[in-house]
Amino acid sequence: MSFKDKIVIVTGANNGIGAATVALFAAEGAKIACLDIREPATATSDPNRLDIKCNVSSQEDAEAAVKQVVDKWGGIDILCNVAGITDKFERVSDTSNDQLTRVMSVNFNGPFYLMRAAIPHFLSKPGGPVEGTGSSTKLPPHKGTIVNVCSFAAVSGAAAGAAYTASKHALLGLSRNTAWMYRLEGIRCNVIIPGGVATNIMANSGNEKFDMSGYMSLKLAHDTMPGIVWPDDVARAIVFLAGANGINGAELTVDQGWRAM
Ligand SMILES: NC(=O)c1ccc[n+]([C@@H]2O[C@H](COP(=O)([O-])OP(=O)(O)OC[C@H]3O[C@@H](n4cnc5c(N)ncnc54)[C@H](O)[C@@H]3O)[C@@H](O)[C@H]2O)c1
């Protein structure tokens, strides 16, 4: 699929996997709305880039960002929910309400708010729902695509703390439900499952100090990680799923084979 002039929203756009994703879409000529709680490192005058300061865990911010994109470019084609934060590997008995709320709000509520705000704009494109079932079903028109960045912690209990693991399992469930619910209306929703990625996510999440009980419990599983991947590797998988018509409700691992263990 050509991404030329496609209207793309990327959250967490100013660092790590999000920044790498923006670079790939930009190279393809897409129009990209870059949502992040932080300012971009350098200001740009690129007419195809729209920087929006947005805390995805705020419903108000998320809805205002979607409106700003639609007001500027007239619609949305692709939503990539990349922004996320970690916990400190705390077990459930050591997880504070504040930590639970903070991690769930960014990693789960954020994608939820953005999907809820973006999907009506997908659905408003021409072409109604597909009629018929089974082999008599016609292909739905392509209206919109969502790619949600989960984690190995979405499919394993041995990768992170209780809050992060719960948030990514929840995001995987939301993604599958969305893939199914809109399958006949031209909307696809897929998931990336990164293993360990070379970014500063722990420090960016304010988690320089690990919770040592939790960390030691995870160590055995982390010691089996075949190796880290680079943000670019994950970004390539995101862009692939964004253009992969026919793929819906899928989980694509980018983990050097960790999940194959
Ligand atoms: N780095 C890893 O090892 C790893 C592994 C598996 C999954 N992931 C997932 O990949 C995604 C990206 O992580 P990364 O490693 O690139 O992290 P990162 O810290 O390098 O980048 C995250 C970006 O999200 C932004 N952000 C954080 N909170 C936000 C908020 N409330 N609203 C808007 N923007 C916000 C940050 O400012 C930052 O620019 C996350 O969802 C993370 O859970 C990362």
The ligand as an SDF file (V2000), in Angstrom:
LIG
                    3D

 44 48  0  0  0  0  0  0  0  0999 V2000
   11.1600   -0.3670   25.1080 N   0  0  0  0  0  0  0  0  0  0  0  0
   10.7560   -1.6130   25.2990 C   0  0  0  0  0  0  0  0  0  0  0  0
   11.5410   -2.5020   25.7060 O   0  0  0  0  0  0  0  0  0  0  0  0
    9.3270   -1.9960   24.9860 C   0  0  0  0  0  0  0  0  0  0  0  0
    8.9980   -3.3550   25.0220 C   0  0  0  0  0  0  0  0  0  0  0  0
    7.6950   -3.7320   24.7480 C   0  0  0  0  0  0  0  0  0  0  0  0
    6.7460   -2.7770   24.4630 C   0  0  0  0  0  0  0  0  0  0  0  0
    7.0840   -1.4700   24.4520 N   0  0  0  0  0  0  0  0  0  0  0  0
    6.0230   -0.5000   24.1890 C   0  0  0  0  0  0  0  0  0  0  0  0
    6.3930    0.3140   23.1120 O   0  0  0  0  0  0  0  0  0  0  0  0
    5.7520    1.5780   23.2330 C   0  0  0  0  0  0  0  0  0  0  0  0
    6.7690    2.6920   23.0090 C   0  0  0  0  0  0  0  0  0  0  0  0
    7.7640    2.5820   23.9890 O   0  0  0  0  0  0  0  0  0  0  0  0
    9.2610    3.1210   23.7900 P   0  0  0  0  0  0  0  0  0  0  0  0
   10.1470    2.0400   24.2450 O   0  0  0  0  0  0  0  0  0  0  0  0
    9.4180    3.7200   22.4580 O   0  0  0  0  0  0  0  0  0  0  0  0
    9.2770    4.2460   24.9270 O   0  0  0  0  0  0  0  0  0  0  0  0
    9.9110    5.7160   24.9420 P   0  0  0  0  0  0  0  0  0  0  0  0
    9.8810    6.1220   26.3640 O   0  0  0  0  0  0  0  0  0  0  0  0
   11.1900    5.7530   24.1980 O   0  0  0  0  0  0  0  0  0  0  0  0
    8.8420    6.5490   24.1140 O   0  0  0  0  0  0  0  0  0  0  0  0
    7.5330    6.7100   24.5980 C   0  0  0  0  0  0  0  0  0  0  0  0
    6.9820    8.0340   24.1330 C   0  0  0  0  0  0  0  0  0  0  0  0
    5.6440    8.1240   24.6540 O   0  0  0  0  0  0  0  0  0  0  0  0
    5.4800    9.4240   25.1990 C   0  0  0  0  0  0  0  0  0  0  0  0
    4.4650    9.4000   26.2520 N   0  0  0  0  0  0  0  0  0  0  0  0
    4.5810    8.8770   27.4880 C   0  0  0  0  0  0  0  0  0  0  0  0
    3.4570    9.0950   28.1810 N   0  0  0  0  0  0  0  0  0  0  0  0
    2.6210    9.7620   27.3580 C   0  0  0  0  0  0  0  0  0  0  0  0
    1.3220   10.2800   27.5070 C   0  0  0  0  0  0  0  0  0  0  0  0
    0.6490   10.1780   28.6780 N   0  0  0  0  0  0  0  0  0  0  0  0
    0.7570   10.9060   26.4600 N   0  0  0  0  0  0  0  0  0  0  0  0
    1.4340   11.0550   25.2890 C   0  0  0  0  0  0  0  0  0  0  0  0
    2.6790   10.6110   25.1040 N   0  0  0  0  0  0  0  0  0  0  0  0
    3.2670    9.9650   26.1290 C   0  0  0  0  0  0  0  0  0  0  0  0
    6.8460    9.7950   25.7490 C   0  0  0  0  0  0  0  0  0  0  0  0
    6.9820   11.1960   25.9250 O   0  0  0  0  0  0  0  0  0  0  0  0
    7.7650    9.2260   24.6860 C   0  0  0  0  0  0  0  0  0  0  0  0
    8.0060   10.1690   23.6520 O   0  0  0  0  0  0  0  0  0  0  0  0
    5.1060    1.5910   24.6120 C   0  0  0  0  0  0  0  0  0  0  0  0
    3.7320    1.3490   24.4750 O   0  0  0  0  0  0  0  0  0  0  0  0
    5.7740    0.4510   25.3260 C   0  0  0  0  0  0  0  0  0  0  0  0
    4.9510   -0.1110   26.3300 O   0  0  0  0  0  0  0  0  0  0  0  0
    8.3570   -1.0540   24.7050 C   0  0  0  0  0  0  0  0  0  0  0  0
  1  2  1  0
  2  3  2  0
  2  4  1  0
  4  5  1  0
  4 44  2  0
  5  6  2  0
  6  7  1  0
  7  8  2  0
  8  9  1  0
  8 44  1  0
  9 10  1  0
  9 42  1  0
 10 11  1  0
 11 12  1  0
 11 40  1  0
 12 13  1  0
 13 14  1  0
 14 15  2  0
 14 16  1  0
 14 17  1  0
 17 18  1  0
 18 19  2  0
 18 20  1  0
 18 21  1  0
 21 22  1  0
 22 23  1  0
 23 24  1  0
 23 38  1  0
 24 25  1  0
 25 26  1  0
 25 36  1  0
 26 27  1  0
 26 35  1  0
 27 28  2  0
 28 29  1  0
 29 30  1  0
 29 35  2  0
 30 31  1  0
 30 32  2  0
 32 33  1  0
 33 34  2  0
 34 35  1  0
 36 37  1  0
 36 38  1  0
 38 39  1  0
 40 41  1  0
 40 42  1  0
 42 43  1  0
M  CHG  2   8   1  16  -1
M  END
$$$$
